[in-house]
Amino acid sequence: MEHVIRAEGLKKRFGDTQALAGVDILARRGTVLGVLGPNGAGKTTAVRTLATLIKPDEGRAEVCGFDVVKDAAQVRRVISLTGQYASVDEELTGVENLIMIARLVGHPRREARRRAQELIDRFGLSAAGGRAAKTYSGGMRRRLDLAAGLVNDPQVIYLDEPTTGLDPRARNAVWDTVRELVRDGATVLLTTQQLDEAEALADRILVFDHGRVVADGTSEELKEKVGGQTLAVRALDRDRMPEVVGVVARITGARPETDEDTGLVTAPLDDPAALSAVVRGLDEAGVVASDLALRRPSLDEVFLSLTGHHAETEGEKE
């Protein structure tokens, strides 16, 4: 499979902020490339550069063989960009929104109506197609926005945090749509702060932090980089969490992560044989565990290991 997105050494500065500090990106045809990182990491700046909305200060990039600076018009013909928030006209119906966009990209009136209805049906909006977009739920608006991005039948689709603000059911519907687009041959570049989203959808993942790519690989490859296993302990009595933390820290020699909401205490554990020592330590402290397990690192723990902070950490605006 050839690479439909190629970027080398992309740099972009906004005033004193280095938004991109030498970024390389490769995406193969018919795959999902996940770009993971907190706000301010450079994800959106990279997408805007690949979408010809901004010019890099240094480096170069090609999409479907077209240079994003020299061949910007050709690049725009083969891409679609869906941002973090729905950009449809609230006063128009779903069908009218898609007809308007189809006409703007050059479809004759009859073809525009046919394409609009085809997309309305494809995205499960047939019953709501004649209603004003302002009456749509958040999930319906997002599906309409995705449909709008497909009017020109793009080869490459940029989805910039497409499930922001959606409830779990609506988010799953968007995920199903992304999978369908890839099955139909599209290439998707997906930016997200949600680790489960990246793990569920992406064939490969780039981890961005402070304008740089700090890791590149499949979900499993990234987990292998961290290595070892993670000890997870939850006390039956949540008030005993401090004692659990003390036992886990003493035996693992690591600083445990804690989740106050769930009562879960986690820490890396390289020697599985130490699990029995944890059991003895909890028993000596009189702590009864409701959960005690070893598991592979989560993508969140990978991100923490690579960057020193969690993926949802807020950074400077891009």
C-alpha positions in Angstrom: 0.0 0.0 0.0 1.3 3.4 -0.9 1.4 6.3 1.5 -1.3 8.9 0.6 0.0 11.3 3.3 3.7 12.2 3.5 5.1 14.9 5.7 8.7 15.5 6.6 10.1 18.0 9.1 7.0 20.2 9.5 7.7 23.2 11.6 5.2 26.0 12.5 5.6 28.8 15.0 2.9 31.2 16.2 4.7 34.0 18.0 6.6 32.5 20.9 4.8 29.1 20.6 6.4 26.4 18.6 3.3 24.5 17.4 5.2 22.0 15.3 8.8 21.3 15.9 9.9 19.0 13.0 7.0 16.5 12.5 7.1 13.5 10.2 3.8 11.8 9.2 3.1 8.8 7.0 -0.4 7.4 6.4 -1.2 4.4 4.1 -4.2 4.2 1.8 -7.3 2.6 3.4 -6.2 2.9 7.0 -6.9 5.1 10.0 -3.9 7.0 11.4 -4.6 8.2 14.9 -3.0 11.4 16.2 -3.1 11.4 19.9 -2.2 14.1 22.3 -3.6 16.8 24.7 -4.7 20.3 23.6 -1.7 22.3 22.6 0.3 19.2 21.5 0.2 20.3 17.8 -2.4 17.9 16.4 -4.8 20.5 15.0 -1.9 22.5 13.6 -0.7 19.4 11.8 -4.1 18.8 10.3 -4.5 22.4 9.2 -1.2 22.2 7.5 -2.1 19.0 5.7 -5.5 20.6 4.7 -3.7 23.6 3.1 -5.3 26.0 5.7 -1.9 27.1 6.9 1.6 27.0 5.4 4.5 25.4 7.3 7.5 27.5 8.1 9.8 24.6 7.3 9.4 21.1 5.9 7.1 19.7 3.2 4.0 17.6 2.9 2.2 15.7 0.1 -1.4 14.4 0.0 -2.2 11.9 -2.8 1.0 13.0 -4.5 0.2 16.8 -4.4 2.3 19.3 -2.5 0.2 21.0 0.2 1.8 24.4 -0.7 2.5 24.3 -4.4 -0.6 22.2 -5.3 -3.1 23.4 -2.7 -6.0 23.5 -5.1 -5.5 19.8 -6.1 -5.1 18.8 -2.5 -8.5 20.4 -1.6 -10.2 18.3 -4.3 -9.2 15.0 -2.7 -9.6 15.8 1.0 -12.4 16.4 3.5 -12.0 18.1 6.9 -14.5 17.7 9.8 -13.6 19.8 12.8 -14.5 19.5 16.5 -17.8 21.1 16.2 -20.7 20.7 13.7 -20.5 23.4 10.9 -24.0 22.9 9.4 -26.5 25.7 8.9 -29.0 25.3 11.7 -31.9 26.9 9.8 -31.6 24.6 6.8 -32.9 21.0 6.7 -30.5 18.1 6.6 -31.1 17.6 2.9 -30.9 21.3 2.2 -27.5 21.5 3.9 -26.1 18.7 1.7 -27.6 20.1 -1.5 -26.1 23.5 -0.7 -22.6 22.0 -0.2 -23.0 19.8 -3.3 -23.8 22.9 -5.4 -20.9 24.8 -3.9 -18.5 22.0 -5.0 -19.9 22.1 -8.5 -22.6 19.5 -8.8 -25.5 20.2 -11.1 -28.8 20.7 -9.3 -30.2 17.2 -10.1 -26.9 15.5 -9.1 -26.7 17.6 -6.0 -30.2 16.4 -4.9 -29.3 12.8 -5.7 -26.0 13.0 -3.8 -27.7 14.7 -0.8 -30.4 12.0 -0.5 -27.8 9.2 -0.9 -25.8 10.6 2.0 -28.8 11.2 4.2 -29.9 7.6 3.7 -26.3 6.3 4.3 -26.0 8.1 7.6 -29.3 7.0 9.0 -30.9 10.4 8.8 -33.8 9.6 6.3 -36.5 10.3 8.9 -35.0 13.6 9.9 -33.8 14.8 6.4 -36.7 17.2 6.1 -36.2 18.8 9.5 -34.2 21.9 10.4 -30.7 21.0 11.6 -31.3 22.9 14.8 -33.8 20.2 15.9 -31.1 17.5 15.6 -29.4 15.8 18.6 -25.7 16.2 19.0 -25.1 12.8 17.4 -27.3 13.5 14.5 -25.6 16.8 13.9 -22.2 15.1 13.9 -23.4 12.5 11.4 -24.8 15.3 9.2 -21.4 17.1 9.4 -19.6 13.9 8.4 -22.0 13.4 5.5 -21.3 17.0 4.4 -17.6 16.1 4.3 -18.3 13.3 1.9 -20.2 15.2 -0.8 -17.1 15.4 -2.9 -16.2 11.7 -2.4 -12.8 12.5 -0.9 -9.9 10.1 -0.8 -8.5 11.4 2.4 -10.7 12.4 5.4 -9.4 14.5 8.3 -11.4 14.1 11.5 -10.3 16.6 14.1 -11.7 15.3 17.5 -15.0 14.3 15.8 -16.7 12.9 19.0 -16.1 15.9 21.2 -19.1 16.5 23.4 -21.0 13.4 22.2 -22.7 10.8 24.6 -21.4 7.2 24.4 -24.2 6.1 22.0 -23.6 8.9 19.6 -19.8 8.4 19.8 -20.2 4.7 18.9 -22.3 5.6 15.9 -19.5 7.9 14.7 -17.0 5.1 15.2 -19.1 2.8 13.1 -19.2 5.4 10.4 -15.4 5.8 10.4 -15.0 2.0 10.0 -17.4 2.0 7.1 -15.5 4.9 5.4 -12.3 2.9 5.6 -13.9 -0.3 4.3 -15.0 1.8 1.3 -11.3 2.7 0.7 -10.9 6.1 2.3 -7.9 7.1 4.3 -8.7 8.7 7.7 -6.4 10.9 9.8 -8.1 11.0 13.2 -7.0 13.4 16.0 -8.2 12.7 19.4 -7.6 13.1 23.2 -9.5 9.9 23.9 -7.2 6.9 24.2 -10.0 4.4 23.8 -11.0 6.1 20.6 -7.5 5.8 19.2 -7.2 2.2 20.3 -10.6 1.3 18.8 -10.2 2.9 15.4 -6.5 3.5 14.5 -4.3 1.1 12.6 -1.3 3.2 13.7 -1.0 5.9 16.3 1.3 9.0 16.4 1.7 10.4 19.9 2.2 14.2 19.9 3.6 16.2 22.7 4.8 19.8 22.6 4.9 19.9 18.8 6.8 16.7 18.3 6.0 13.1 17.5 7.2 11.2 20.6 6.1 7.7 19.5 4.7 6.0 16.4 3.3 2.5 16.1 0.3 0.3 16.6 -1.4 0.2 20.0 0.3 -3.1 20.8 3.7 -1.8 19.7 3.4 1.3 21.9 2.5 -0.9 24.8 5.5 -3.1 24.2 7.7 0.1 24.4 6.6 0.5 28.0 7.0 -3.2 28.8 6.2 -5.1 31.9 2.8 -5.4 33.5 0.6 -3.2 35.6 -0.6 -4.2 39.1 -4.1 -3.1 39.8 -5.5 -3.2 43.4 -8.8 -2.0 44.8 -9.6 -2.2 48.5 -13.1 -3.5 49.5 -13.2 -0.5 51.9 -12.3 2.6 49.8 -11.2 4.4 53.0 -8.2 2.0 53.1 -6.8 3.3 49.8 -3.8 5.1 51.5 -2.7 1.8 53.0 -3.0 0.1 49.6 -0.8 2.8 48.1 1.8 2.3 50.8 1.9 -1.5 50.3 2.1 -1.2 46.5 4.7 1.6 46.6 6.9 -0.4 49.0 6.9 -3.6 47.0 7.0 -2.2 43.4 9.4 0.6 44.2 7.2 2.9 42.0 4.9 5.8 42.7 1.4 4.3 42.3 -1.4 6.0 40.3 -4.7 6.4 42.1 -8.3 6.9 40.9 -10.3 8.5 43.7 -13.6 7.8 41.8 -13.1 4.1 41.5 -10.6 3.4 44.3 -8.2 1.7 41.9 -4.5 1.8 42.7 -2.1 0.9 39.8 1.7 0.6 39.4 4.1 -1.0 37.0 5.3 -4.5 38.2 8.1 -6.1 36.2 8.3 -9.3 38.3 5.0 -11.2 38.4 6.3 -13.2 41.4 6.0 -10.0 43.5 2.3 -10.4 43.3 2.4 -12.8 46.2 4.3 -10.2 48.2 1.6 -7.7 47.6 -1.0 -10.2 48.8 1.0 -10.7 52.0 1.5 -7.0 52.5 -2.2 -6.3 52.2 -2.9 -9.2 54.6 -0.5 -7.8 57.2 -2.1 -4.4 56.9 -5.5 -6.0 57.4 -6.7 -4.7 54.0 -9.2 -6.9 52.1 -8.9 -6.4 48.3 -12.0 -6.5 46.1 -9.8 -6.5 43.0 -6.2 -7.7 42.6 -4.8 -8.3 39.1 -1.9 -8.1 36.7 -2.5 -6.7 33.3 -0.7 -5.2 30.3 -0.2 -1.4 30.3 -3.2 0.6 29.1 -2.7 3.2 26.3 -3.2 5.9 29.0 -0.3 4.4 30.9 1.8 4.3 27.7 1.0 8.0 27.1 1.9 8.9 30.7 5.2 7.0 30.4 6.1 8.7 27.1 5.1 12.3 28.0 5.0 12.5 31.8 1.3 13.5 31.9 -2.1 12.1 30.9 -3.6 12.5 27.5 -6.4 14.7 28.7 -4.1 17.2 30.3 -4.9 20.7 28.9 -2.0 22.5 27.2 -1.8 25.8 25.4 -4.3 26.3 22.6 -3.1 25.4 19.2 
